[in-house]
Structure formats: structure tokens, C-alpha cells
Amino acid sequence: MPLKIEVYAEDKWIELSTLNPCDLPGSISDVRLDGRRDIYIFRCKADDSLSTIYSSVLGMDVANERIREIHSAGQELVKALGKGDEPYEMSVKTERSPEPRKIRFTHI
């Protein structure tokens, strides 16, 4: 089953994307108040047993319209989701959003 990613907008959850078990990982950055960025990487395991969300440790990224390349010293587990688990919500402010937005991850 895929990992579903949604954003809260206009008083409802709107699906942004889904990642299937063999898809490449997805990522999103969160711009802090001090201007530094945290990078979150999310994936659905190939055997479909789990979806995971990690934060990059001492990382950097370069992105264009189609791809984001991430280099880091490692990753820290933020959340592991299995089928039937409650969705995981977090707030992020990307480079494009003027205000932080709620996003939600669900392993379905």
C-alpha cells in the first residue's frame, strides 16, 4: 500500500501525492525562523510493511522544478507508519509558502 501525503488548505485535507513501495523517496524542506532549513525524506518500504519519515542530519539539498538532490551525514527517524496507524502530522514552511502549512502522512 502506498504512503499518502496531504496538505491542509481551505479547511480540508487535499492529497498532494502518493508514494508506492518501489518509488524513489520524496522530500520536503522546512525553513526555520533563523533561515536554516530542515530536510525531511519520506518513503514506503519495498516490501510495503512500513512507511518512514526521516530528517536529514547536517544535510544540504539542491532542487529544481523536477528533482531534489540531497546530501547528508545521515538521517534520524522522525516517524514510522504501518497499516492502520494514525496519520502523522507536521507543520512546515517551504520556500514557496508564505506561512507554515500542516501536512499529513498516512500509510494506507
N, C-alpha and C positions, 0 to 999 in steps of 0.2 A: 504494500500500500504506500502511497506517496506521502510526502511531507507537504502540507498545505500552508502557505504564507498569506496572511491577510493584513490589511491596514484598516484602522478605524477612521472613517471620514463620513461626514454628513449624517451623523447619528446612527451609523450602521457599519458592520464589518464588510469589507469589499475584498474579494480574492485577488491577490496580486499574481501569484504563481504557485505551481506545484513542482516538487522535485520527486522524480521516480527513483527507485532503488539504484539504477546504474547511471543516473545523470551525474554530471560534474557538480561539485559543491556550489552553492550560492553564497553571496556575501553582501553585507551592508555595513556602512560606516556610520559612526555616531560622533558628531562634532561636539566636544565639551565646551563649557563656557570659557575656558582658558585657550581655546583654539586648537588644542591637541585632538587627535581622532582615535577612537577605538574601532577596531575592525572585528566584525562578527562573521563567522563562517558557519554555514549550516548544510547538512547533508542527510540523506536517507541511506542507511547501510545497504550494501548489495544484496544481503540475504533478507532484507525487509523487516528485520527484527526490531529495529530501533532507528530513530532519527536523533541527531545530535546537533547542538549549538555550541560553538567554541568561541572564545575571544583570543585574538592574536596577541602574543607576548613579544614586545619590542619589535613590532612589525611596521611595515610600510606597504603602501599599495599605489598602483598607477592604474587609472581607469580611462576608458574612452566610452563611446556610445554602446559598444558591443561586448567588451570584455574588461575584467579587472584582474590584474596580476598582483599577487600578494606574496611578500617575502617576510618571514618572521623567524624568531629564535625558537618558537614553539607555540603551543596552544594550550589554553586552560578550558576545561569543560565548564560550560555555563549550565546546560540542561540536557538530559537525555529523556526522550519521549518514546513510549511504547504505545501499541494499540490500546485504546481505552483510557489512557492517561488524560488528565485535564490539560487543555491547551496552555502553552506558556506565553505570557505577555511581557513585553518590554517597551520602553519608550526610547525612541531615537530621533536625533536631529541630523538629517543628512545635509550634504552641501546644497541640495536643491530646495529643502523645506525651510521656510522662514521660522517655523515653530516645531518643537518636538511632536512626534506622532506616535501613537500606540500601534504596535504591530503584534501579531499573534501567530504562533506556530502550533500546528496540530498534526500528529502522526495519525493518518486515517487508514 
